[in-house]
């Protein structure tokens, strides 16, 4: 039986070295199961979709990183040393939906045609603001929508 949704969680390390996970995600994306990536999960999903990552000179650490676009800014919790490389994103299938407003690195993506999205920050973090808890509600709505269309 296939899962209703897949959460790609956070974790440490260089995402480009986690070949087994990238291969598994490439396999999973063929099934159009909703996928939500968080931090390392965001990087792994991006790699599986054809983007690349690079190491930051100084990582993003802390509970008050502004992330967003011109319409909405969220205060986010971040703890990572790698990011998705802006110039490598295949824009024919991926929309970049938000940026770290301190350095303009990618903070969030959405697949244009499939039920996949991810964020570089930690919406599950307990300390700090609750600005991003809507992402979990959105993920549940995507799952329910996909279930009703199958």
C-alpha positions as CSV (number, residue, x, y, z in Angstrom):
1,X,0.0,0.0,0.0
2,X,1.4,3.4,-0.8
3,X,1.6,6.2,1.8
4,X,-0.7,9.2,1.8
5,X,2.3,11.6,2.0
6,X,6.0,11.6,2.6
7,X,7.9,14.0,4.9
8,X,11.6,14.4,4.2
9,X,13.0,15.5,7.5
10,X,15.9,17.6,8.6
11,X,19.4,16.2,9.5
12,X,23.1,17.0,9.4
13,X,25.7,16.8,6.7
14,X,26.4,17.4,3.0
15,X,23.2,16.4,1.1
16,X,25.1,15.6,-2.1
17,X,26.8,12.7,-0.3
18,X,23.6,11.0,0.7
19,X,23.3,9.0,-2.6
20,X,20.9,6.4,-1.3
21,X,18.3,8.9,-0.2
22,X,18.6,10.9,-3.4
23,X,18.0,7.7,-5.4
24,X,15.0,6.7,-3.2
25,X,13.5,10.2,-3.6
26,X,14.0,10.0,-7.4
27,X,12.0,6.7,-7.3
28,X,9.3,8.1,-5.0
29,X,8.6,11.2,-7.2
30,X,7.4,8.9,-10.0
31,X,4.3,8.0,-7.9
32,X,3.0,11.6,-7.4
33,X,2.7,11.1,-3.7
34,X,2.7,14.4,-1.8
35,X,6.1,15.2,-0.5
36,X,7.1,17.9,2.0
37,X,10.8,18.5,2.6
38,X,12.3,20.2,5.6
39,X,15.9,21.5,5.7
40,X,18.0,18.5,4.7
41,X,14.8,17.1,3.2
42,X,14.5,20.3,1.1
43,X,18.0,19.9,-0.1
44,X,17.6,16.2,-1.0
45,X,14.3,16.8,-2.8
46,X,16.0,19.6,-4.8
47,X,18.9,17.3,-5.7
48,X,16.5,14.6,-6.8
49,X,14.7,17.1,-9.0
50,X,17.9,18.2,-10.7
51,X,19.3,21.1,-8.7
52,X,22.6,21.3,-6.9
53,X,23.7,22.4,-3.4
54,X,26.7,24.2,-2.1
55,X,28.3,24.9,1.3
56,X,27.8,28.3,2.9
57,X,30.9,30.2,4.1
58,X,28.9,30.7,7.4
59,X,25.9,28.5,8.1
60,X,22.5,29.8,9.0
61,X,22.0,29.2,12.7
62,X,19.3,30.7,15.0
63,X,15.7,31.4,15.6
64,X,15.2,34.7,13.8
65,X,16.0,34.4,10.1
66,X,13.5,36.3,7.9
67,X,12.3,34.2,5.0
68,X,9.8,35.2,2.4
69,X,9.1,37.3,-0.7
70,X,7.6,40.7,-1.3
71,X,4.2,39.7,-0.1
72,X,4.9,37.7,3.1
73,X,7.8,37.5,5.5
74,X,8.1,34.7,8.2
75,X,10.6,34.6,11.1
76,X,12.1,31.2,10.9
77,X,14.4,28.8,12.8
78,X,17.4,27.7,10.8
79,X,20.3,25.3,11.4
80,X,22.2,24.3,8.2
81,X,25.5,24.8,6.4
82,X,24.4,23.9,2.9
83,X,21.8,25.5,0.6
84,X,20.3,24.8,-2.9
85,X,22.3,26.7,-5.5
86,X,20.1,29.3,-7.2
87,X,21.6,29.0,-10.7
88,X,21.1,25.2,-10.7
89,X,17.3,25.1,-10.1
90,X,15.4,23.7,-13.1
91,X,12.9,26.5,-13.4
92,X,10.9,24.6,-16.0
93,X,9.6,22.4,-13.1
94,X,10.4,24.3,-9.9
95,X,9.1,27.6,-8.6
96,X,11.2,29.3,-6.0
97,X,8.7,30.7,-3.6
98,X,10.8,32.3,-0.8
99,X,14.3,33.4,0.0
100,X,16.3,33.9,3.2
101,X,16.1,37.7,3.3
102,X,19.5,38.0,5.0
103,X,21.5,36.7,2.0
104,X,18.9,35.8,-0.7
105,X,19.5,32.1,-0.7
106,X,16.6,29.8,-1.5
107,X,14.2,29.2,1.4
108,X,11.4,27.4,-0.3
109,X,10.4,25.6,-3.5
110,X,7.2,24.2,-5.1
111,X,7.1,21.8,-8.0
112,X,5.0,23.3,-10.8
113,X,3.2,20.1,-11.7
114,X,3.5,17.6,-8.9
115,X,2.4,17.8,-5.2
116,X,5.9,18.5,-3.9
117,X,7.2,21.4,-1.9
118,X,10.0,22.1,0.6
119,X,11.6,24.7,2.9
120,X,15.1,25.3,4.0
121,X,14.1,26.3,7.5
122,X,12.5,24.4,10.4
123,X,8.7,25.0,10.6
124,X,8.6,22.3,13.3
125,X,10.9,24.1,15.7
126,X,9.4,24.7,19.1
127,X,11.3,27.8,20.3
128,X,10.5,31.1,18.5
129,X,7.5,32.2,16.4
130,X,4.8,30.0,15.0
131,X,4.9,31.9,11.6
132,X,5.3,28.8,9.6
133,X,3.0,26.2,11.1
134,X,0.6,26.8,8.2
135,X,2.9,24.6,6.1
136,X,1.8,21.5,7.9
137,X,-1.8,22.4,7.4
138,X,-1.0,23.0,3.7
139,X,0.6,19.5,3.5
140,X,-2.5,17.9,5.0
141,X,-4.7,19.8,2.4
142,X,-2.4,18.6,-0.4
143,X,-2.7,15.0,0.9
144,X,-6.5,15.2,1.1
145,X,-6.8,16.7,-2.3
146,X,-4.6,14.0,-3.9
147,X,-6.6,11.3,-2.1
148,X,-9.9,12.6,-3.5
149,X,-8.6,12.7,-7.0
150,X,-7.4,9.1,-7.1
